[in-house]
């Protein structure tokens, strides 16, 4: 079941103009555009946050790369 959430967002005039241009297309309301953008953002960001949580848990368990492992990675990138 869907819920309505009201969000206030500050937009540059250029972005606001582009959004209104998109909303002028048939079937493209501002609400639908915002919902689609949020759906894509959440799908992109959620795995990153899950990976970060796992990395923190690994660090809490004391699982760190050795100096040799770090140096091997850095040397591959001439860092």
C-alpha positions in Angstrom: 0.0 0.0 0.0 1.3 3.4 -0.9 1.7 6.3 1.4 2.0 10.0 0.6 5.0 11.8 1.9 5.5 15.5 1.5 9.1 16.6 0.9 10.3 20.2 0.3 13.2 20.4 -2.0 15.2 23.5 -3.0 15.9 23.5 -6.7 18.0 25.7 -8.9 15.9 27.6 -11.5 17.5 25.5 -14.2 16.5 22.2 -12.6 13.0 23.4 -11.9 12.6 24.4 -15.5 13.8 21.0 -16.7 11.5 19.2 -14.3 8.5 21.2 -15.6 9.6 20.4 -19.2 9.5 16.7 -18.3 6.3 17.0 -16.5 4.7 18.5 -19.6 5.1 15.1 -21.3 2.1 12.9 -21.2 2.0 10.8 -18.1 4.8 12.6 -16.4 3.7 14.4 -13.3 6.2 16.0 -10.9 5.2 13.4 -8.3 5.8 10.6 -10.7 9.2 12.0 -11.7 10.2 12.5 -8.0 9.0 8.9 -7.2 11.0 7.5 -10.0 14.2 9.5 -9.0 13.9 8.3 -5.4 13.3 4.7 -6.4 16.5 4.8 -8.5 18.5 6.6 -5.8 17.4 4.1 -3.1 18.3 1.1 -5.4 21.7 2.6 -6.1 22.5 3.7 -2.5 21.2 0.7 -0.5 23.9 -1.7 -1.6 26.5 0.9 -0.7 25.2 1.2 2.8 25.0 -2.6 3.2 28.7 -2.9 2.1 29.7 -0.1 4.5 27.9 -1.8 7.4 29.7 -5.1 6.5 33.1 -3.3 6.3 32.5 -1.7 9.7 31.5 -5.1 11.1 34.7 -6.6 9.7 36.8 -3.8 11.2 35.1 -4.4 14.5 36.2 -8.0 14.3 39.7 -6.9 13.7 39.8 -7.9 10.0 42.2 -5.4 8.4 44.4 -5.6 5.4 48.1 -6.1 6.2 50.7 -3.5 5.3 51.8 -5.9 2.5 48.3 -6.1 1.1 47.8 -2.3 1.2 51.2 -1.8 -0.5 50.4 -4.3 -3.2 47.2 -2.5 -4.1 48.9 0.9 -4.0 51.7 -0.3 -6.2 49.2 -1.4 -8.9 48.1 2.2 -9.1 51.5 3.8 -8.8 50.3 5.5 -5.6 
